[in-house]
Amino acid sequence: MNRWIILAVLLAVTGLQGCGRSAGNSSGTSAAGTGSVAQAENDPDDITHEQPKLPTMKLYVGAEEMVAELALTPEQLRIGMMFRTNLADNAGMLFPLPYTQQASFWMKHCPLPLSAAYIDTEGVIQEIHEFEPFNTNSVVAASNNIRFVLETPQGWFQKHHIQPGMAVATERGPLMQTFFRAR
């Protein structure tokens, strides 16, 4: 029974949004957030301020080192970088997604220009996208094999010569092992 509850919670997370997950609507106009939760809780317009700084972890992106905040709960995933007005040059936010998917992110309520790497289950960057402030058009991954998204200040990947095909790991090891250990 616990597996079914966990599965239901993970499925509810699929509609995350805002400088993070979009509602899955390619037009970016949907107000849905966490899928099975009441519509009022899903509306990104209900969020009026940034979330507190999240726990951080050192990441290795190719040969580069950075510190990333970790969006781990459904609410943290949903809010993401909304309303953030600054981000250190060598900082980011990592979104471990609840399951492998064709990720879709947008910039609702996000005033910062960002770059985002869509990363597969092996920790390999599949795609890098540039996000413009307040753009509500979803940026949908070309691949349906995305398990992590790493948002950084816009241009960070280019500045550090990071390209698709390069690996991302944590100070604790591979991404999947760090965030989704078999229990």
Summary of the structure (lengths in Angstrom):
residues: 183
radius of gyration: 15.1
end to end distance: 15.8
largest distance: 48.2
contacts: 615
relative contact order: 0.20
helix: 20%
strand: 32%
